[in-house]
Amino acid sequence: MFLMITIDVLGLYIPGAQEEVLKTAGKTPVDQLMLGAAVMMVLPITMIFLSRVLNQTVNRWANIIVSLITIVFVVGSYSAQLHYYFLGAIEVFTMLAIIWSAWKWRQ
């Protein structure tokens, strides 16, 4: 979550970044894009809570599924900026580590 926010904040300082977002949005209204971004910010926060209250089997699959969704989001919202390469790679690596860890959990 912090990496996603950092990528977005740093992207604000790149000239033309906002125009690029609007251009790539196509016909999707900006408020719907922001709702999607808000959902992506809530997922990691929610997973912290759910990891504490879900039983192990459900928790395992929730971590795997949410991590896969996050990877798709990071790769799908790709931006050809150096900071995005760096932070996006760390984020994908972290999600893969979560998937591996959840897959290896013992009953």
Residue pairs with C-beta under 8 A, 6 or more apart in sequence:
1 41
1 43
1 44
1 45
3 87
3 88
3 90
3 91
3 94
4 40
4 41
4 74
4 91
5 41
6 87
7 79
7 83
7 84
7 87
7 88
8 37
10 81
10 83
10 87
11 17
11 79
11 81
11 83
11 84
12 18
14 81
20 79
21 33
22 30
25 33
40 70
40 73
43 66
43 69
43 70
44 66
44 70
47 62
47 63
47 66
50 59
50 62
51 59
51 62
51 63
54 62
56 105
56 107
59 102
60 102
60 103
60 105
61 102
63 98
63 99
63 101
63 102
64 98
64 99
64 102
64 103
67 95
67 96
67 98
67 99
67 102
68 95
68 99
70 91
70 95
71 92
71 95
71 96
74 88
74 91
74 92
74 95
75 88
75 92
78 84
78 88
